[in-house]
Amino acid sequence: MTIPLSWVLALSAVVFGIGVIGLLTRRNILILLMSLELILNAANINLVAFSRWHGDVDGAVYAIFVIMLAAAEAAVALAIVLSVFHHAASISTDDFTEMKG
């Protein structure tokens, strides 16, 4: 029994929508990073679904690269967040209005 492609695309659309809503409505930088990860995971779901539908492995290979990109992005972003928190004692995006040298 296989899952229809339309169900997988619907799941991807829901995950993408939750990520976009999180990016647009939240002020906490950690929530914004998690929302960005949801958007990247929705893209991965699409890549793997279309890879399986076409019968090749190109989409799965691209998904692995997106996972590596997301891990690097998370590491750099968390380092920046920790640095800003060390100086500003807050992780709200409202407190990031100016950068000081």
N, C-alpha and C positions, 0 to 999 in steps of 0.2 A: 504494500500500500504506500503510495507516494502522496505527499502533500501538494496540492495544486499550486501553481505559480502565483495565481491571484491572491491566495491566502498569505503567501510569503511577502508579496509586495504590499499587501494591506498591513501586515505586521511592521514592515519597514517604514511605511508611511506614518503609522502611529508612533513609532519610536522617534522618527524624525520630527514629528509635530510636537511631541513632549519636549524634545531638545530645543526646538525653536521657541516654544512658549517659555521654557526656563531661561533662555538667553534674553528674551524681551522683558520679562517681568521681575527678575531677581536682581538684587544689588550685591549679594555676597559673592566674592570672587571665586570661592570654592564651588558654589552652586553653578556659577557660569562655566567653570572648567568641566564639571560633571555633565552639564548640558551639551557642551562641545563634544565630549566623549560619546554622548548618546547620538549626536548627529553623525559622527564618524562610524559608529556601530551600525547605524541605519544604512550607510553607504556600503559597509561590509556585507550586510545581509543581502543587499541588491547584487553586489558583485558575485557572491557565492551562489545566489539563486539563479542568476543568468548563466553563470558558469555551468551549473548542473543542468539547466534547461538546454543549453547548446551542446553539451557533452564534451566540453574541453576543460582544461584546468587553468586557463589564463586568468579567469576571474578570481579563482582561489589564490593564485600567486599574487595578484594585485591586492587582494585582501590582506595577505601576510605583510606586504609593504605598508599598507594603511595602518595595520596594528603596530608595526615598528615606528611609524611616524607618530602615532598617538602616544606611544610610550615615551618617545623623545620629547614630544610636546608637553606631556604631563610632568616630566622631570624638570624641564626648563621652567615651566610655568610655576611649579611648586617652589622652586628655588627663588624665583622672583617674588612670589607671594611671601615667603619666609623673610626675605630681605626687607620688603616693604613693611611687613608686620613688626619687624625688629625696630624700624625707625618710627613708624606711625602708630603702633599698638592698635591697629584696626585692619580688618580685611574687607571693609565696605568699599565699593567702587566710588562712592561720594568723596572719600578721603584721598583718592588718587588724582586730584585735580591738577596738581603741579608737581613737577619733578625737581628735586633739589640736588645740587652737585656735591 
